[in-house]
């Protein structure tokens, strides 16, 4: 690697000595590679040439010499194309320079006629070329690509060059996000932006990152969710809002968790959690169709059908089915602790009945839910922002969408009673005093906003990264985040 680096650096100096800039300021192209393929591929027979001239640029991925011919494959952001480099067309001196100066990984601009080889490969027959950027580091070997996972994540720029599957995954991501944005805009949702720095971390139960604002001399927190600001906008008169939000949770790293990730959150006035179910399943199905071409995906060896409607089940019924016990937040703490013990579910002394029910569900049931399922009606204790269930005061109108044992979305009929919301905040504050770092704090300004009147509202938060994992068929969240967080290179084991 070091010898190759030095050899390429020497080529840079040789070019400069001849008055050639190896890093020119611009290149005027007439077409992208994708445009060349789209316009000419179906119009030219094998073994024929046109008089149509194009100027195109791209990175050299492959290069092979056969006597007085050089074949090179180049790629830009729209596709790949072959360069047909003929000594007879280019001239002996320029042909020799192309062979000596151009290496795999270099960016090159070329001019020439569009043609097809006898084997039917659409190509540009070069009449001139220009170095656009000399790559000092060689690309990974063609047949093995870049295989070390840590290197792939740390040097994503190389991963995207060398591994077609990495590009496929992110093409799925970008297509899914574009589809969701279009889906919501067509339904008159307004895309908004809310603060990333919060005075009080809220909207979820998670440990925040802390920072300091020097000018104000106050500690602030990177947001763990945009929820409370989005609902303030509904109070202010925006009936339908959404945000693709970068959120931050100071928690562990795993195949499912990255401390910085993307959420789609949306809120709709005059709606409830049943409306959110219908919206969520339609949104996901539409994203799947646009990103993959259909609503059936394969994840971890299992085919999953994302065609609506998704199954709707209550948490209580699912626990009865999978764990064989009847639980309910109205049961005493002692009874639920005994149930935990019988099921080998660990518990903590500060947990009350609602938290114990949730823990039983998560430890015995959630991982067994494979097909897309709305798990409904969570205990009120663990849902401080959700409306009390219209039929059972111990529960809330909340659901989580579970697919293959993983949470994809969380939604409520939103709590809009300011007095009840303050009681819930105060209950969370007592948990925080008992040592629960993830408990919700008291946001007095949010309660003040509710005092001005929040209409009946449904809200939903969707984990974009986890959805992309499902659509792209990958099992680690790092595969779908362009630049995931890693330990510093000096700390690698």
C-alpha positions as CSV (number, residue, x, y, z in Angstrom):
1,X,0.0,0.0,0.0
2,X,2.8,2.4,0.9
3,X,4.7,1.7,-2.3
4,X,1.5,2.2,-4.4
5,X,0.8,5.5,-2.6
6,X,4.3,6.7,-3.4
7,X,4.1,5.6,-7.0
8,X,0.9,7.5,-7.5
9,X,2.3,10.6,-5.7
10,X,5.2,10.5,-8.2
11,X,2.7,10.5,-11.1
12,X,1.1,13.6,-9.6
13,X,4.5,15.4,-9.6
14,X,5.2,14.2,-13.2
15,X,2.0,15.6,-14.4
16,X,2.7,19.0,-12.7
17,X,6.2,19.0,-14.2
18,X,4.6,18.8,-17.6
19,X,2.2,21.6,-16.8
20,X,-0.8,19.4,-16.3
21,X,-3.0,20.0,-13.2
22,X,-4.0,16.6,-11.7
23,X,-6.8,18.3,-9.8
24,X,-8.4,20.8,-12.3
25,X,-11.1,23.2,-11.2
26,X,-13.9,21.9,-13.5
27,X,-14.9,19.7,-16.4
28,X,-17.7,20.6,-18.8
29,X,-19.6,17.4,-19.6
30,X,-22.4,17.1,-22.1
31,X,-24.0,14.0,-20.5
32,X,-24.0,11.9,-17.4
33,X,-23.2,8.2,-17.9
34,X,-26.8,7.3,-17.2
35,X,-28.0,9.7,-19.9
36,X,-25.6,8.2,-22.5
37,X,-27.0,4.7,-21.7
38,X,-30.6,5.8,-21.7
39,X,-30.3,7.7,-25.0
40,X,-28.1,5.3,-27.1
41,X,-28.2,1.8,-25.6
42,X,-31.3,0.7,-27.5
43,X,-30.4,2.6,-30.7
44,X,-27.0,1.1,-31.6
45,X,-26.4,-2.4,-32.9
46,X,-23.3,-4.4,-31.7
47,X,-20.2,-3.6,-33.7
48,X,-21.4,-0.2,-34.9
49,X,-20.4,3.4,-34.2
50,X,-22.2,6.7,-34.4
51,X,-21.0,10.2,-35.2
52,X,-22.5,11.4,-31.9
53,X,-19.9,13.0,-29.7
54,X,-20.2,13.2,-25.9
55,X,-18.1,14.5,-23.0
56,X,-18.5,12.4,-19.9
57,X,-16.6,12.0,-16.6
58,X,-16.3,9.2,-14.0
59,X,-14.2,7.2,-11.7
60,X,-12.2,4.4,-13.2
61,X,-13.3,1.1,-11.7
62,X,-11.6,-1.4,-14.0
63,X,-8.9,-1.1,-16.6
64,X,-7.4,-3.8,-18.9
65,X,-5.0,-3.5,-21.9
66,X,-5.2,-5.7,-25.0
67,X,-2.4,-4.7,-27.4
68,X,-3.4,-1.5,-28.9
69,X,-6.7,-1.3,-27.1
70,X,-7.5,-0.4,-23.5
71,X,-10.9,-1.1,-22.0
72,X,-11.9,0.9,-18.9
73,X,-15.1,1.0,-16.9
74,X,-16.1,4.3,-15.3
75,X,-18.8,5.3,-12.9
76,X,-20.5,8.5,-12.0
77,X,-23.5,9.1,-9.7
78,X,-25.9,7.9,-12.4
79,X,-24.4,4.6,-13.6
80,X,-21.4,2.9,-15.4
81,X,-20.1,2.9,-18.9
82,X,-17.2,1.5,-20.8
83,X,-14.4,3.5,-22.3
84,X,-13.0,2.2,-25.6
85,X,-9.4,3.5,-25.8
86,X,-7.8,2.8,-29.3
87,X,-4.3,3.7,-30.2
88,X,-5.5,4.3,-33.7
89,X,-8.1,6.8,-32.6
90,X,-6.3,8.5,-29.7
91,X,-2.8,8.5,-31.2
92,X,0.3,6.7,-29.9
93,X,1.5,9.3,-27.4
94,X,-1.9,9.9,-25.8
95,X,-2.6,6.1,-25.8
96,X,0.6,5.6,-23.9
97,X,-0.1,8.4,-21.5
98,X,-3.6,6.9,-20.8
99,X,-2.0,3.6,-20.0
100,X,0.7,5.0,-17.8
101,X,-1.1,7.9,-16.0
102,X,-4.6,6.5,-15.4
103,X,-5.0,4.1,-12.5
104,X,-8.1,2.4,-11.0
105,X,-9.8,4.9,-8.7
106,X,-8.8,8.0,-10.7
107,X,-11.5,10.4,-12.0
108,X,-11.1,11.0,-15.7
109,X,-13.0,13.2,-18.2
110,X,-13.2,12.1,-21.8
111,X,-14.5,13.1,-25.2
112,X,-15.4,10.7,-28.0
113,X,-18.0,9.0,-30.2
114,X,-20.7,6.7,-28.8
115,X,-20.3,3.1,-30.1
116,X,-21.0,-0.5,-29.3
117,X,-18.4,-3.2,-29.3
118,X,-18.9,-6.5,-31.2
119,X,-19.9,-8.0,-27.8
120,X,-22.7,-5.4,-27.5
121,X,-21.0,-3.2,-24.8
122,X,-22.1,0.4,-25.1
123,X,-18.9,2.5,-25.0
124,X,-17.3,5.9,-25.7
125,X,-14.5,5.7,-28.3
126,X,-12.0,8.2,-26.9
127,X,-10.6,11.1,-28.9
128,X,-9.2,12.9,-25.9
129,X,-9.0,12.5,-22.1
130,X,-8.2,14.7,-19.1
131,X,-7.2,13.7,-15.5
132,X,-9.9,15.1,-13.2
133,X,-8.6,13.8,-9.8
134,X,-5.6,11.6,-9.2
135,X,-6.4,9.0,-6.5
136,X,-3.4,8.4,-4.3
137,X,-4.9,5.4,-2.5
138,X,-5.7,2.3,-4.6
139,X,-9.2,0.8,-4.5
140,X,-9.8,-2.6,-2.9
141,X,-9.1,-5.6,-5.2
142,X,-12.0,-6.1,-7.6
143,X,-13.1,-9.6,-6.7
144,X,-12.9,-9.3,-2.9
145,X,-14.1,-5.7,-2.5
146,X,-14.0,-4.2,1.0
147,X,-15.0,-6.9,3.4
148,X,-13.9,-5.8,6.9
149,X,-17.0,-4.4,8.6
150,X,-15.2,-1.9,10.8
151,X,-13.3,-0.5,7.8
152,X,-16.5,-0.4,5.7
153,X,-18.3,1.7,8.3
154,X,-15.3,3.9,9.1
155,X,-14.4,4.5,5.4
156,X,-17.9,4.6,3.9
157,X,-16.6,6.5,1.0
158,X,-14.5,3.4,0.0
159,X,-17.4,1.1,0.8
160,X,-19.7,2.9,-1.6
161,X,-17.1,2.7,-4.4
162,X,-16.1,-0.9,-3.9
163,X,-19.3,-2.6,-2.8
164,X,-22.4,-2.6,-5.0
165,X,-24.6,-3.8,-2.1
166,X,-23.7,-0.8,0.0
167,X,-24.9,1.4,-2.8
168,X,-28.0,-0.7,-3.1
169,X,-28.8,-0.3,0.6
170,X,-28.5,3.5,0.5
171,X,-30.5,3.7,-2.7
172,X,-33.3,1.9,-0.8
173,X,-32.9,4.4,2.0
174,X,-33.0,7.5,-0.1
175,X,-36.0,6.2,-2.2
176,X,-37.9,5.3,1.0
177,X,-37.4,8.7,2.6
178,X,-38.4,10.5,-0.6
179,X,-41.5,8.3,-0.9
180,X,-42.6,9.0,2.7
181,X,-42.0,12.7,2.3
182,X,-44.1,12.7,-0.9
183,X,-46.8,10.5,0.7
184,X,-47.3,13.0,3.5
185,X,-47.1,16.1,1.4
186,X,-49.9,14.6,-0.9
187,X,-52.0,14.3,2.2
188,X,-51.5,18.0,3.1
189,X,-49.0,17.4,5.9
190,X,-46.6,20.3,6.3
191,X,-42.9,19.5,6.8
192,X,-41.4,21.6,9.6
193,X,-38.1,22.0,11.6
194,X,-37.9,22.1,15.4
195,X,-35.0,22.7,17.7
196,X,-32.2,20.1,18.2
197,X,-31.0,21.8,21.5
198,X,-33.6,21.4,24.2
199,X,-33.7,23.0,27.6
200,X,-35.6,19.9,28.9
201,X,-35.2,16.5,27.3
202,X,-38.7,15.3,26.4
203,X,-40.9,13.3,24.1
204,X,-39.4,10.0,25.0
205,X,-37.8,8.0,27.8
206,X,-34.1,8.0,27.1
207,X,-30.8,9.3,28.5
208,X,-29.8,12.5,26.7
209,X,-26.5,13.9,25.7
210,X,-25.7,17.1,27.6
211,X,-24.0,20.2,26.2
212,X,-23.4,23.8,27.4
213,X,-24.5,27.0,25.7
214,X,-21.8,29.5,26.5
215,X,-23.7,32.7,25.6
216,X,-26.7,31.8,27.8
217,X,-24.5,30.0,30.4
218,X,-27.0,27.1,30.6
219,X,-26.8,23.4,30.1
220,X,-28.8,22.1,27.1
221,X,-29.6,18.6,25.8
222,X,-29.5,17.1,22.3
223,X,-33.1,16.2,21.6
224,X,-34.3,12.6,22.2
225,X,-37.5,13.3,20.3
226,X,-39.1,16.3,18.5
227,X,-42.6,15.4,19.9
228,X,-43.3,18.2,22.3
229,X,-42.3,20.9,19.8
230,X,-44.4,19.4,17.1
231,X,-47.5,19.3,19.3
232,X,-46.9,22.9,20.2
233,X,-47.3,23.6,16.5
234,X,-50.6,21.8,16.5
235,X,-51.7,24.0,19.4
236,X,-50.6,27.0,17.2
237,X,-52.9,25.9,14.4
238,X,-50.9,23.6,12.1
239,X,-53.3,20.7,11.8
240,X,-50.9,18.2,10.1
241,X,-47.1,18.4,10.6
242,X,-44.2,16.1,10.2
243,X,-40.4,16.2,10.6
244,X,-37.6,13.9,9.6
245,X,-35.6,14.5,12.8
246,X,-32.0,13.5,13.8
247,X,-32.3,12.5,17.4
248,X,-29.7,11.5,20.0
249,X,-29.9,9.1,22.9
250,X,-26.9,8.5,25.1
251,X,-27.3,4.7,25.2
252,X,-25.6,1.5,24.1
253,X,-24.4,0.5,20.6
254,X,-25.9,-2.7,19.1
255,X,-27.2,-4.0,15.8
256,X,-30.5,-2.2,16.6
257,X,-29.2,1.0,18.3
258,X,-27.0,3.9,17.2
259,X,-26.8,7.0,19.5
260,X,-27.6,9.3,16.6
261,X,-30.5,8.1,14.4
262,X,-33.4,9.4,12.2
263,X,-37.0,9.5,13.2
264,X,-40.1,10.5,11.2
265,X,-42.6,12.1,13.6
266,X,-46.0,13.3,12.5
267,X,-49.1,14.7,14.2
268,X,-52.6,15.1,12.9
269,X,-55.4,17.1,14.6
270,X,-58.9,15.5,14.9
271,X,-57.4,12.0,14.7
272,X,-56.7,9.2,17.1
273,X,-54.5,6.1,17.3
274,X,-56.8,4.2,15.0
275,X,-56.2,6.8,12.3
276,X,-52.5,6.5,13.0
277,X,-52.7,2.7,12.4
278,X,-54.2,3.2,9.0
279,X,-51.8,6.0,8.1
280,X,-48.7,4.0,9.3
281,X,-49.5,0.9,7.4
282,X,-50.3,2.8,4.2
283,X,-47.1,4.9,4.6
284,X,-44.9,1.8,5.1
285,X,-46.4,-0.1,2.2
286,X,-46.0,2.9,-0.1
287,X,-42.4,3.3,0.9
288,X,-41.7,-0.4,0.3
289,X,-43.2,-0.2,-3.2
290,X,-41.2,2.8,-4.1
291,X,-37.9,1.6,-2.6
292,X,-38.1,-2.1,-3.6
293,X,-40.8,-2.5,-6.2
294,X,-43.2,-4.4,-3.9
295,X,-44.6,-5.0,-0.4
296,X,-42.9,-8.3,0.3
297,X,-39.4,-8.1,1.7
298,X,-37.0,-10.7,3.0
299,X,-35.3,-10.1,6.4
300,X,-33.0,-12.5,8.2
301,X,-34.2,-15.4,6.1
302,X,-37.9,-14.7,6.6
303,X,-40.3,-13.3,4.0
304,X,-42.5,-10.5,5.4
305,X,-45.6,-9.1,3.8
306,X,-46.1,-5.4,4.3
307,X,-49.4,-5.2,2.6
308,X,-52.1,-3.5,4.7
309,X,-54.0,-4.1,6.9
310,X,-51.6,-5.1,9.6
311,X,-52.7,-7.3,12.5
312,X,-54.1,-5.4,15.6
313,X,-53.6,-7.1,19.0
314,X,-53.6,-5.9,22.6
315,X,-50.5,-6.3,24.7
316,X,-52.5,-8.1,27.4
317,X,-53.8,-10.7,24.9
318,X,-50.4,-11.2,23.4
319,X,-48.8,-11.9,26.8
320,X,-51.6,-14.4,27.5
321,X,-50.9,-16.1,24.2
322,X,-47.1,-16.3,24.4
323,X,-46.4,-16.3,28.1
324,X,-49.5,-18.1,29.3
325,X,-50.3,-15.6,32.1
326,X,-52.9,-12.9,32.7
327,X,-51.4,-9.6,33.6
328,X,-52.9,-6.1,33.9
329,X,-51.7,-2.8,35.4
330,X,-54.6,-3.0,37.9
331,X,-52.9,-6.0,39.6
332,X,-50.9,-5.3,42.7
333,X,-47.1,-4.9,42.5
334,X,-46.7,-8.0,44.6
335,X,-48.8,-10.1,42.3
336,X,-46.9,-8.9,39.2
337,X,-43.5,-9.4,40.9
338,X,-44.5,-13.0,41.6
339,X,-45.4,-13.4,37.9
340,X,-42.0,-12.0,36.9
341,X,-40.3,-14.5,39.2
342,X,-42.3,-17.4,37.8
343,X,-41.3,-16.3,34.2
344,X,-37.6,-15.5,35.2
345,X,-38.2,-11.8,34.3
346,X,-35.9,-9.6,36.4
347,X,-37.5,-6.6,38.1
348,X,-36.4,-3.6,40.2
349,X,-37.9,-2.5,43.5
350,X,-38.8,1.0,42.1
351,X,-41.0,-0.5,39.4
352,X,-44.8,-0.2,39.8
353,X,-47.5,-2.3,38.2
354,X,-47.5,-0.7,34.7
355,X,-43.7,-1.0,34.3
356,X,-43.8,-4.7,35.5
357,X,-46.5,-5.5,32.9
358,X,-44.3,-3.9,30.2
359,X,-41.3,-5.8,31.3
360,X,-43.1,-9.1,31.2
361,X,-44.3,-8.3,27.6
362,X,-40.9,-7.3,26.4
363,X,-39.1,-10.3,27.9
364,X,-41.6,-13.0,27.0
365,X,-43.6,-11.8,24.0
366,X,-42.2,-9.1,21.8
367,X,-39.5,-11.2,20.1
368,X,-42.1,-13.7,19.0
369,X,-44.1,-11.3,16.9
370,X,-43.0,-11.7,13.3
371,X,-45.7,-10.4,11.0
372,X,-46.4,-6.7,11.1
373,X,-48.5,-6.2,14.2
374,X,-49.9,-3.2,16.0
375,X,-49.4,-4.0,19.7
376,X,-52.1,-1.9,21.4
377,X,-53.0,-0.4,24.8
378,X,-49.9,0.1,26.9
379,X,-50.0,0.7,30.6
380,X,-50.6,4.4,31.6
381,X,-47.5,4.4,33.9
382,X,-45.1,3.9,31.0
383,X,-46.9,6.2,28.5
384,X,-46.8,9.7,30.1
385,X,-47.8,11.5,26.9
386,X,-50.6,9.2,25.7
387,X,-54.3,9.6,26.3
388,X,-56.0,7.4,28.9
389,X,-57.8,4.6,27.1
390,X,-61.5,5.3,26.5
391,X,-62.5,1.9,27.9
392,X,-59.9,1.2,30.6
393,X,-58.3,3.9,32.8
394,X,-55.3,1.7,33.6
395,X,-54.3,1.7,29.9
396,X,-53.5,4.3,27.2
397,X,-54.5,4.5,23.6
398,X,-51.0,3.7,22.4
399,X,-49.6,1.2,20.0
400,X,-46.2,0.0,18.8
401,X,-45.7,-1.5,15.4
402,X,-43.7,-4.7,15.8
403,X,-42.1,-6.5,12.8
404,X,-39.9,-9.6,13.3
405,X,-39.6,-8.8,17.0
406,X,-38.5,-5.2,16.5
407,X,-40.3,-2.0,17.2
408,X,-40.7,0.1,14.0
409,X,-43.2,2.8,15.2
410,X,-44.8,4.2,18.3
411,X,-48.1,6.1,18.3
412,X,-50.7,7.6,20.6
413,X,-54.0,9.2,20.8
414,X,-52.3,12.2,22.3
415,X,-52.9,13.4,25.9
416,X,-54.4,16.9,25.6
417,X,-55.6,17.5,29.2
418,X,-53.1,19.9,30.7
419,X,-54.0,19.0,34.3
420,X,-53.6,15.3,33.7
421,X,-50.4,15.9,31.7
422,X,-48.9,17.7,34.7
423,X,-49.8,14.8,37.0
424,X,-48.1,12.5,34.6
425,X,-45.0,14.7,34.5
426,X,-44.9,14.8,38.3
427,X,-45.1,11.0,38.5
428,X,-42.2,10.8,36.0
429,X,-40.2,13.3,38.1
430,X,-40.6,11.1,41.2
431,X,-39.2,8.2,39.2
432,X,-36.3,10.3,38.2
433,X,-35.6,11.1,41.9
434,X,-35.5,7.3,42.5
435,X,-32.7,7.0,40.0
436,X,-34.4,6.4,36.7
437,X,-32.2,8.4,34.3
438,X,-34.6,7.9,31.4
439,X,-37.7,9.2,33.2
440,X,-39.4,12.2,31.6
441,X,-38.8,15.6,33.2
442,X,-41.5,18.3,33.9
443,X,-41.8,20.6,30.9
444,X,-43.9,23.5,32.3
445,X,-44.0,25.4,29.0
446,X,-45.4,22.4,27.2
447,X,-48.2,22.2,29.8
448,X,-48.8,25.9,29.3
449,X,-49.2,25.2,25.6
450,X,-51.8,22.6,26.4
451,X,-53.6,25.1,28.5
452,X,-54.2,27.1,25.3
453,X,-55.9,24.0,23.9
454,X,-54.6,21.0,21.9
455,X,-57.4,19.5,19.8
456,X,-57.9,15.8,19.7
457,X,-54.7,14.6,18.0
458,X,-53.0,11.5,16.8
459,X,-49.3,11.2,16.6
460,X,-46.8,8.7,15.4
461,X,-43.0,8.3,15.4
462,X,-41.3,5.9,13.0
463,X,-37.7,4.7,13.2
464,X,-36.4,5.4,9.7
465,X,-33.2,3.4,10.1
466,X,-35.0,0.3,11.3
467,X,-37.5,0.6,8.4
468,X,-34.7,0.8,5.9
469,X,-33.1,-2.3,7.5
470,X,-36.3,-4.1,6.9
471,X,-36.7,-2.9,3.3
472,X,-33.1,-3.5,2.4
473,X,-32.9,-6.9,4.2
474,X,-29.9,-6.1,6.4
475,X,-29.6,-7.0,10.1
476,X,-27.3,-4.3,11.5
477,X,-28.3,-0.6,11.8
478,X,-24.8,0.4,10.9
479,X,-25.5,-0.9,7.4
480,X,-28.1,1.8,6.8
481,X,-26.4,4.8,8.4
482,X,-23.9,6.4,6.2
483,X,-21.5,7.3,8.9
484,X,-22.3,5.3,12.1
485,X,-20.6,6.0,15.4
486,X,-17.5,3.8,16.1
487,X,-14.8,3.7,18.7
488,X,-11.8,5.8,17.8
489,X,-9.3,3.8,15.6
490,X,-6.7,3.9,18.4
491,X,-9.1,2.0,20.7
492,X,-9.9,-0.8,18.3
493,X,-9.1,-4.2,19.8
